[in-house]
Amino acid sequence: MPEIAALVPYACHKSALGRYITEAAPDKKELFPRTDFQRDRDRIIHSSAFLRLRNKTQVFVYHEGDSFRTRLTHSLEVAQIARTIARALSLNEDVAEAVALAHDLGHPPFGHAGEEAMNKVMAPFGGFDHNEQSVRVLTLLEEKYASFDGLNLTGETLEGVVKHNGPLITNSHGKAVLRPTIEALNSKWDLKLDLYAPAEAQVANMSDDIAYLAHDFNDGLRAGLLQLDQLEGLPVVGDILVNLHKLYPNCEQKRLVHELSRRLISYFVQDILNETVLALAALNPQSVDDIRSAGKPVICHSAAAADTLSQLRTFLFKYSWRHFKVNRMTSKSKHLLTELFERLLDEPNLLPTEWQAGLENKDGVQKARIIADYVASMTDRYALLEYERIFEPGPILS
């Protein structure tokens, strides 16, 4: 496979872990052959789960407006920021992009409210975690290829998704309680769960935080949950607004909102680049394994920027994510998914035929997991329709 010569030594030049299932070598007649990581990215983009993200909630349910973020647009924004940072640091952009595009594939409908509902109903059967569900999608649930289930991605891309929030085992004396799918994957393919992910995956993780914070301000302001004068005392955000008012004293709000978002992203990206250069100089890594075993993330914010992120997250939690209008939709969403899961668990013959076939010879826990897979795969729109089909009197809706 082709390599990218301009990368730093500790970047993912090519896949050392390979794919879980060995595949035939690509056609040597290809004029511009793709790397393994480019193939990972392309498989993710063409997956059914990725397409369904367009109608899955980020903060606002799809019918609340056409111009709010969805899981799909969020994932694309994360990937764009990740590519920018990776390129500036001479890391492998394709790995950063693949992890960014895949990190939310396991989210159920209705955002974090949906995940809370799924975890509650699945508590007797091992719980539900969207990160594990992403791994299930990538390794088991996608059914597109003739010779394997899932997408058969490289180990590095899967490692980045598994370790999206850092190592899963915190120290040599403690044993982590791993999610079953991750434990099964790791038992056959050591992902070094006690170590950090490669730098490209760390970039994707940091880009996730930047994207959702900056754009949740944007969506919150445009939805009327937030007002510009509420933001004036916030660190960084307040300074940006003061500067914007000086530069553009007669600017309409919709333009100011966009300018705020882009400047906020630029601030945090530049801070990561500045701080990461210092961290890498101190570590002097020579390989991907040096990054894994560094003992802390090498892609990092300054203390000041990290504190700002924390304050902005607290503000959004109070005034946007827990706004009464959002709470109302959150409550309805939890109720809907809970009733839908419980009815399907009690009456699995209501499942589509192909999903019923998967329940044969399965015990109670396995059946619950399959039903959770079905519900988690739904878009917001499909979940609302399925609820209506099952619970509402009247004609059966197609």
Contacts in CASP RR format, 6 or more apart in sequence:
PFRMAT RR
TARGET T0000
AUTHOR 0000-0000-0000
METHOD contacts of the structure
MODEL  1
MPEIAALVPYACHKSALGRYITEAAPDKKELFPRTDFQRDRDRIIHSSAF
LRLRNKTQVFVYHEGDSFRTRLTHSLEVAQIARTIARALSLNEDVAEAVA
LAHDLGHPPFGHAGEEAMNKVMAPFGGFDHNEQSVRVLTLLEEKYASFDG
LNLTGETLEGVVKHNGPLITNSHGKAVLRPTIEALNSKWDLKLDLYAPAE
AQVANMSDDIAYLAHDFNDGLRAGLLQLDQLEGLPVVGDILVNLHKLYPN
CEQKRLVHELSRRLISYFVQDILNETVLALAALNPQSVDDIRSAGKPVIC
HSAAAADTLSQLRTFLFKYSWRHFKVNRMTSKSKHLLTELFERLLDEPNL
LPTEWQAGLENKDGVQKARIIADYVASMTDRYALLEYERIFEPGPILS
1 14 0 8 1.000
1 26 0 8 1.000
1 33 0 8 1.000
1 34 0 8 1.000
1 35 0 8 1.000
1 36 0 8 1.000
2 33 0 8 1.000
2 34 0 8 1.000
2 35 0 8 1.000
3 13 0 8 1.000
3 14 0 8 1.000
3 35 0 8 1.000
4 13 0 8 1.000
4 35 0 8 1.000
4 92 0 8 1.000
6 90 0 8 1.000
7 13 0 8 1.000
7 90 0 8 1.000
7 91 0 8 1.000
7 92 0 8 1.000
8 89 0 8 1.000
8 90 0 8 1.000
8 91 0 8 1.000
9 285 0 8 1.000
9 286 0 8 1.000
9 287 0 8 1.000
10 199 0 8 1.000
10 280 0 8 1.000
10 285 0 8 1.000
10 286 0 8 1.000
10 287 0 8 1.000
10 288 0 8 1.000
10 290 0 8 1.000
10 291 0 8 1.000
11 90 0 8 1.000
11 91 0 8 1.000
11 92 0 8 1.000
11 198 0 8 1.000
11 199 0 8 1.000
11 200 0 8 1.000
11 288 0 8 1.000
12 37 0 8 1.000
12 91 0 8 1.000
12 92 0 8 1.000
12 95 0 8 1.000
12 156 0 8 1.000
12 198 0 8 1.000
12 200 0 8 1.000
12 288 0 8 1.000
13 92 0 8 1.000
14 35 0 8 1.000
14 36 0 8 1.000
15 36 0 8 1.000
15 37 0 8 1.000
15 154 0 8 1.000
15 155 0 8 1.000
15 156 0 8 1.000
16 156 0 8 1.000
16 288 0 8 1.000
17 154 0 8 1.000
17 155 0 8 1.000
17 156 0 8 1.000
17 159 0 8 1.000
17 189 0 8 1.000
18 36 0 8 1.000
18 154 0 8 1.000
18 155 0 8 1.000
19 36 0 8 1.000
19 152 0 8 1.000
19 153 0 8 1.000
19 154 0 8 1.000
19 155 0 8 1.000
20 139 0 8 1.000
20 152 0 8 1.000
20 153 0 8 1.000
20 155 0 8 1.000
20 158 0 8 1.000
20 185 0 8 1.000
20 188 0 8 1.000
20 189 0 8 1.000
21 147 0 8 1.000
21 148 0 8 1.000
21 152 0 8 1.000
23 147 0 8 1.000
23 152 0 8 1.000
26 33 0 8 1.000
26 34 0 8 1.000
34 42 0 8 1.000
35 94 0 8 1.000
36 154 0 8 1.000
37 92 0 8 1.000
37 94 0 8 1.000
37 95 0 8 1.000
37 98 0 8 1.000
37 154 0 8 1.000
37 156 0 8 1.000
37 157 0 8 1.000
38 94 0 8 1.000
40 94 0 8 1.000
40 95 0 8 1.000
40 98 0 8 1.000
40 151 0 8 1.000
40 153 0 8 1.000
40 154 0 8 1.000
40 157 0 8 1.000
41 94 0 8 1.000
41 97 0 8 1.000
41 98 0 8 1.000
41 101 0 8 1.000
43 151 0 8 1.000
43 152 0 8 1.000
43 153 0 8 1.000
44 50 0 8 1.000
44 98 0 8 1.000
44 101 0 8 1.000
44 102 0 8 1.000
44 105 0 8 1.000
44 138 0 8 1.000
44 151 0 8 1.000
44 153 0 8 1.000
45 101 0 8 1.000
46 144 0 8 1.000
47 105 0 8 1.000
47 137 0 8 1.000
47 142 0 8 1.000
47 144 0 8 1.000
47 151 0 8 1.000
48 142 0 8 1.000
48 144 0 8 1.000
49 105 0 8 1.000
49 106 0 8 1.000
49 137 0 8 1.000
49 141 0 8 1.000
49 142 0 8 1.000
49 377 0 8 1.000
50 72 0 8 1.000
50 75 0 8 1.000
50 101 0 8 1.000
50 105 0 8 1.000
52 377 0 8 1.000
52 378 0 8 1.000
52 379 0 8 1.000
53 70 0 8 1.000
53 71 0 8 1.000
53 72 0 8 1.000
53 75 0 8 1.000
53 104 0 8 1.000
53 105 0 8 1.000
53 107 0 8 1.000
54 70 0 8 1.000
54 71 0 8 1.000
54 72 0 8 1.000
54 73 0 8 1.000
54 379 0 8 1.000
55 62 0 8 1.000
55 70 0 8 1.000
55 379 0 8 1.000
55 380 0 8 1.000
55 381 0 8 1.000
55 382 0 8 1.000
56 70 0 8 1.000
56 71 0 8 1.000
56 72 0 8 1.000
56 107 0 8 1.000
56 108 0 8 1.000
56 109 0 8 1.000
56 110 0 8 1.000
56 111 0 8 1.000
56 379 0 8 1.000
56 380 0 8 1.000
57 70 0 8 1.000
57 71 0 8 1.000
57 109 0 8 1.000
57 110 0 8 1.000
57 111 0 8 1.000
57 113 0 8 1.000
57 333 0 8 1.000
57 380 0 8 1.000
58 68 0 8 1.000
58 69 0 8 1.000
58 70 0 8 1.000
58 71 0 8 1.000
58 73 0 8 1.000
58 74 0 8 1.000
58 111 0 8 1.000
58 212 0 8 1.000
58 219 0 8 1.000
59 68 0 8 1.000
59 69 0 8 1.000
59 111 0 8 1.000
59 216 0 8 1.000
59 219 0 8 1.000
59 220 0 8 1.000
59 320 0 8 1.000
59 321 0 8 1.000
59 326 0 8 1.000
60 68 0 8 1.000
60 69 0 8 1.000
60 219 0 8 1.000
60 223 0 8 1.000
60 326 0 8 1.000
60 329 0 8 1.000
61 110 0 8 1.000
61 329 0 8 1.000
61 333 0 8 1.000
61 380 0 8 1.000
62 70 0 8 1.000
62 379 0 8 1.000
62 380 0 8 1.000
62 381 0 8 1.000
63 380 0 8 1.000
63 381 0 8 1.000
64 223 0 8 1.000
64 329 0 8 1.000
67 222 0 8 1.000
68 219 0 8 1.000
68 222 0 8 1.000
68 223 0 8 1.000
69 77 0 8 1.000
69 215 0 8 1.000
69 216 0 8 1.000
69 219 0 8 1.000
71 104 0 8 1.000
71 107 0 8 1.000
71 111 0 8 1.000
74 104 0 8 1.000
74 211 0 8 1.000
74 212 0 8 1.000
74 215 0 8 1.000
75 100 0 8 1.000
75 101 0 8 1.000
75 103 0 8 1.000
75 104 0 8 1.000
76 101 0 8 1.000
77 211 0 8 1.000
77 215 0 8 1.000
78 100 0 8 1.000
78 101 0 8 1.000
78 103 0 8 1.000
78 204 0 8 1.000
78 207 0 8 1.000
78 208 0 8 1.000
78 211 0 8 1.000
79 96 0 8 1.000
79 97 0 8 1.000
79 100 0 8 1.000
79 101 0 8 1.000
79 204 0 8 1.000
79 207 0 8 1.000
81 100 0 8 1.000
81 207 0 8 1.000
81 210 0 8 1.000
81 211 0 8 1.000
81 265 0 8 1.000
81 269 0 8 1.000
82 93 0 8 1.000
82 96 0 8 1.000
82 97 0 8 1.000
82 99 0 8 1.000
82 100 0 8 1.000
82 200 0 8 1.000
82 203 0 8 1.000
82 204 0 8 1.000
82 207 0 8 1.000
83 93 0 8 1.000
83 96 0 8 1.000
83 97 0 8 1.000
84 269 0 8 1.000
85 91 0 8 1.000
85 96 0 8 1.000
85 203 0 8 1.000
85 206 0 8 1.000
85 207 0 8 1.000
85 269 0 8 1.000
85 272 0 8 1.000
85 273 0 8 1.000
85 299 0 8 1.000
86 92 0 8 1.000
86 93 0 8 1.000
86 95 0 8 1.000
86 96 0 8 1.000
86 97 0 8 1.000
86 200 0 8 1.000
86 203 0 8 1.000
87 93 0 8 1.000
88 273 0 8 1.000
89 199 0 8 1.000
89 203 0 8 1.000
89 273 0 8 1.000
89 276 0 8 1.000
89 277 0 8 1.000
89 280 0 8 1.000
91 199 0 8 1.000
91 200 0 8 1.000
91 203 0 8 1.000
92 200 0 8 1.000
93 200 0 8 1.000
95 156 0 8 1.000
95 157 0 8 1.000
95 198 0 8 1.000
95 200 0 8 1.000
95 201 0 8 1.000
96 200 0 8 1.000
96 201 0 8 1.000
96 203 0 8 1.000
96 204 0 8 1.000
96 207 0 8 1.000
97 204 0 8 1.000
98 153 0 8 1.000
98 157 0 8 1.000
99 157 0 8 1.000
99 160 0 8 1.000
99 161 0 8 1.000
99 164 0 8 1.000
99 200 0 8 1.000
99 201 0 8 1.000
99 204 0 8 1.000
100 204 0 8 1.000
100 207 0 8 1.000
100 208 0 8 1.000
102 134 0 8 1.000
102 138 0 8 1.000
102 153 0 8 1.000
102 157 0 8 1.000
102 161 0 8 1.000
103 131 0 8 1.000
103 134 0 8 1.000
103 161 0 8 1.000
103 164 0 8 1.000
103 204 0 8 1.000
103 205 0 8 1.000
103 208 0 8 1.000
104 130 0 8 1.000
104 134 0 8 1.000
105 133 0 8 1.000
105 134 0 8 1.000
105 137 0 8 1.000
105 138 0 8 1.000
106 130 0 8 1.000
106 131 0 8 1.000
106 133 0 8 1.000
106 134 0 8 1.000
106 136 0 8 1.000
106 137 0 8 1.000
106 376 0 8 1.000
107 115 0 8 1.000
107 130 0 8 1.000
107 133 0 8 1.000
107 134 0 8 1.000
107 376 0 8 1.000
108 114 0 8 1.000
108 115 0 8 1.000
108 117 0 8 1.000
108 118 0 8 1.000
108 128 0 8 1.000
108 130 0 8 1.000
108 133 0 8 1.000
108 337 0 8 1.000
108 375 0 8 1.000
108 376 0 8 1.000
108 378 0 8 1.000
109 333 0 8 1.000
109 337 0 8 1.000
109 375 0 8 1.000
109 376 0 8 1.000
109 378 0 8 1.000
109 379 0 8 1.000
109 380 0 8 1.000
109 382 0 8 1.000
109 383 0 8 1.000
110 117 0 8 1.000
110 329 0 8 1.000
110 330 0 8 1.000
110 333 0 8 1.000
110 334 0 8 1.000
110 336 0 8 1.000
110 337 0 8 1.000
110 380 0 8 1.000
110 383 0 8 1.000
111 333 0 8 1.000
113 329 0 8 1.000
113 330 0 8 1.000
113 331 0 8 1.000
113 333 0 8 1.000
113 334 0 8 1.000
114 333 0 8 1.000
114 334 0 8 1.000
114 337 0 8 1.000
115 128 0 8 1.000
115 129 0 8 1.000
115 130 0 8 1.000
116 334 0 8 1.000
117 333 0 8 1.000
117 334 0 8 1.000
117 337 0 8 1.000
117 338 0 8 1.000
117 341 0 8 1.000
118 127 0 8 1.000
118 128 0 8 1.000
118 337 0 8 1.000
118 341 0 8 1.000
118 372 0 8 1.000
118 375 0 8 1.000
118 376 0 8 1.000
119 127 0 8 1.000
119 128 0 8 1.000
119 129 0 8 1.000
120 334 0 8 1.000
120 338 0 8 1.000
121 128 0 8 1.000
121 337 0 8 1.000
121 338 0 8 1.000
121 341 0 8 1.000
121 342 0 8 1.000
121 345 0 8 1.000
121 372 0 8 1.000
122 128 0 8 1.000
122 341 0 8 1.000
122 368 0 8 1.000
122 369 0 8 1.000
122 372 0 8 1.000
124 368 0 8 1.000
125 364 0 8 1.000
125 365 0 8 1.000
125 368 0 8 1.000
125 369 0 8 1.000
125 372 0 8 1.000
126 180 0 8 1.000
126 365 0 8 1.000
128 372 0 8 1.000
128 376 0 8 1.000
129 179 0 8 1.000
130 376 0 8 1.000
131 161 0 8 1.000
131 162 0 8 1.000
131 164 0 8 1.000
131 165 0 8 1.000
131 179 0 8 1.000
132 179 0 8 1.000
132 180 0 8 1.000
132 181 0 8 1.000
132 182 0 8 1.000
133 373 0 8 1.000
133 376 0 8 1.000
134 161 0 8 1.000
135 158 0 8 1.000
135 161 0 8 1.000
135 162 0 8 1.000
135 179 0 8 1.000
135 181 0 8 1.000
135 182 0 8 1.000
135 185 0 8 1.000
136 181 0 8 1.000
136 373 0 8 1.000
137 150 0 8 1.000
138 150 0 8 1.000
138 151 0 8 1.000
138 153 0 8 1.000
138 158 0 8 1.000
138 161 0 8 1.000
139 149 0 8 1.000
139 150 0 8 1.000
139 151 0 8 1.000
139 158 0 8 1.000
139 181 0 8 1.000
139 185 0 8 1.000
140 149 0 8 1.000
140 150 0 8 1.000
140 181 0 8 1.000
141 149 0 8 1.000
141 150 0 8 1.000
141 373 0 8 1.000
141 377 0 8 1.000
142 149 0 8 1.000
142 150 0 8 1.000
142 151 0 8 1.000
143 149 0 8 1.000
143 150 0 8 1.000
144 150 0 8 1.000
144 151 0 8 1.000
145 151 0 8 1.000
145 152 0 8 1.000
155 189 0 8 1.000
155 191 0 8 1.000
156 198 0 8 1.000
156 200 0 8 1.000
156 201 0 8 1.000
158 185 0 8 1.000
158 191 0 8 1.000
159 191 0 8 1.000
159 192 0 8 1.000
159 197 0 8 1.000
159 198 0 8 1.000
159 201 0 8 1.000
160 197 0 8 1.000
160 198 0 8 1.000
160 201 0 8 1.000
160 204 0 8 1.000
161 201 0 8 1.000
162 168 0 8 1.000
162 182 0 8 1.000
162 185 0 8 1.000
162 186 0 8 1.000
162 191 0 8 1.000
162 193 0 8 1.000
163 191 0 8 1.000
163 193 0 8 1.000
163 196 0 8 1.000
163 197 0 8 1.000
163 201 0 8 1.000
164 197 0 8 1.000
164 201 0 8 1.000
164 204 0 8 1.000
164 205 0 8 1.000
164 208 0 8 1.000
165 205 0 8 1.000
166 196 0 8 1.000
166 197 0 8 1.000
166 205 0 8 1.000
166 297 0 8 1.000
167 193 0 8 1.000
167 194 0 8 1.000
167 195 0 8 1.000
167 196 0 8 1.000
168 176 0 8 1.000
168 178 0 8 1.000
168 182 0 8 1.000
168 193 0 8 1.000
168 194 0 8 1.000
169 175 0 8 1.000
169 176 0 8 1.000
169 193 0 8 1.000
169 194 0 8 1.000
170 176 0 8 1.000
170 194 0 8 1.000
171 194 0 8 1.000
172 194 0 8 1.000
176 193 0 8 1.000
178 186 0 8 1.000
178 193 0 8 1.000
182 193 0 8 1.000
185 191 0 8 1.000
186 193 0 8 1.000
192 292 0 8 1.000
195 292 0 8 1.000
195 293 0 8 1.000
195 295 0 8 1.000
196 202 0 8 1.000
196 291 0 8 1.000
196 292 0 8 1.000
196 293 0 8 1.000
196 294 0 8 1.000
196 295 0 8 1.000
196 296 0 8 1.000
196 297 0 8 1.000
196 298 0 8 1.000
197 205 0 8 1.000
197 292 0 8 1.000
198 288 0 8 1.000
198 291 0 8 1.000
198 292 0 8 1.000
199 288 0 8 1.000
199 291 0 8 1.000
199 298 0 8 1.000
199 299 0 8 1.000
202 291 0 8 1.000
202 297 0 8 1.000
202 298 0 8 1.000
202 299 0 8 1.000
203 299 0 8 1.000
205 299 0 8 1.000
206 272 0 8 1.000
206 299 0 8 1.000
206 300 0 8 1.000
206 301 0 8 1.000
209 309 0 8 1.000
210 265 0 8 1.000
210 268 0 8 1.000
210 269 0 8 1.000
210 272 0 8 1.000
211 265 0 8 1.000
213 264 0 8 1.000
213 268 0 8 1.000
213 309 0 8 1.000
213 312 0 8 1.000
213 313 0 8 1.000
213 316 0 8 1.000
214 261 0 8 1.000
214 262 0 8 1.000
214 264 0 8 1.000
214 265 0 8 1.000
214 268 0 8 1.000
215 261 0 8 1.000
216 316 0 8 1.000
216 320 0 8 1.000
216 321 0 8 1.000
217 226 0 8 1.000
217 231 0 8 1.000
217 237 0 8 1.000
217 257 0 8 1.000
217 260 0 8 1.000
217 261 0 8 1.000
217 264 0 8 1.000
217 312 0 8 1.000
217 316 0 8 1.000
217 320 0 8 1.000
218 257 0 8 1.000
218 258 0 8 1.000
218 260 0 8 1.000
218 261 0 8 1.000
220 226 0 8 1.000
220 320 0 8 1.000
221 227 0 8 1.000
221 228 0 8 1.000
221 253 0 8 1.000
221 257 0 8 1.000
221 260 0 8 1.000
222 254 0 8 1.000
222 257 0 8 1.000
225 319 0 8 1.000
225 320 0 8 1.000
225 323 0 8 1.000
225 325 0 8 1.000
225 326 0 8 1.000
226 319 0 8 1.000
226 320 0 8 1.000
228 241 0 8 1.000
228 253 0 8 1.000
228 256 0 8 1.000
228 257 0 8 1.000
230 319 0 8 1.000
231 237 0 8 1.000
231 238 0 8 1.000
231 241 0 8 1.000
231 260 0 8 1.000
232 238 0 8 1.000
232 241 0 8 1.000
232 242 0 8 1.000
234 311 0 8 1.000
234 312 0 8 1.000
234 315 0 8 1.000
235 307 0 8 1.000
235 308 0 8 1.000
235 311 0 8 1.000
235 312 0 8 1.000
236 264 0 8 1.000
236 267 0 8 1.000
236 308 0 8 1.000
236 312 0 8 1.000
237 260 0 8 1.000
237 264 0 8 1.000
237 312 0 8 1.000
240 259 0 8 1.000
240 260 0 8 1.000
240 263 0 8 1.000
240 264 0 8 1.000
240 267 0 8 1.000
241 256 0 8 1.000
241 260 0 8 1.000
244 251 0 8 1.000
244 256 0 8 1.000
244 259 0 8 1.000
244 260 0 8 1.000
244 263 0 8 1.000
248 255 0 8 1.000
248 256 0 8 1.000
248 259 0 8 1.000
251 259 0 8 1.000
267 305 0 8 1.000
268 301 0 8 1.000
268 305 0 8 1.000
268 309 0 8 1.000
271 301 0 8 1.000
271 302 0 8 1.000
271 304 0 8 1.000
271 305 0 8 1.000
272 299 0 8 1.000
272 300 0 8 1.000
272 301 0 8 1.000
272 305 0 8 1.000
274 302 0 8 1.000
275 300 0 8 1.000
275 301 0 8 1.000
275 302 0 8 1.000
275 305 0 8 1.000
276 298 0 8 1.000
276 299 0 8 1.000
276 300 0 8 1.000
279 298 0 8 1.000
279 299 0 8 1.000
279 300 0 8 1.000
280 298 0 8 1.000
283 290 0 8 1.000
283 294 0 8 1.000
283 298 0 8 1.000
285 291 0 8 1.000
285 294 0 8 1.000
285 298 0 8 1.000
291 298 0 8 1.000
300 306 0 8 1.000
301 309 0 8 1.000
320 326 0 8 1.000
336 383 0 8 1.000
336 384 0 8 1.000
336 387 0 8 1.000
337 375 0 8 1.000
337 383 0 8 1.000
339 387 0 8 1.000
339 391 0 8 1.000
340 375 0 8 1.000
340 383 0 8 1.000
340 386 0 8 1.000
340 387 0 8 1.000
340 390 0 8 1.000
341 371 0 8 1.000
341 372 0 8 1.000
341 375 0 8 1.000
343 350 0 8 1.000
343 390 0 8 1.000
343 391 0 8 1.000
344 350 0 8 1.000
344 351 0 8 1.000
344 371 0 8 1.000
344 374 0 8 1.000
344 375 0 8 1.000
344 390 0 8 1.000
345 367 0 8 1.000
345 368 0 8 1.000
345 371 0 8 1.000
348 356 0 8 1.000
348 359 0 8 1.000
348 367 0 8 1.000
348 371 0 8 1.000
349 356 0 8 1.000
350 390 0 8 1.000
351 359 0 8 1.000
351 371 0 8 1.000
351 374 0 8 1.000
352 374 0 8 1.000
355 370 0 8 1.000
355 371 0 8 1.000
355 374 0 8 1.000
358 370 0 8 1.000
359 367 0 8 1.000
359 370 0 8 1.000
362 370 0 8 1.000
375 383 0 8 1.000
378 386 0 8 1.000
385 397 0 8 1.000
388 397 0 8 1.000
389 396 0 8 1.000
389 397 0 8 1.000
END
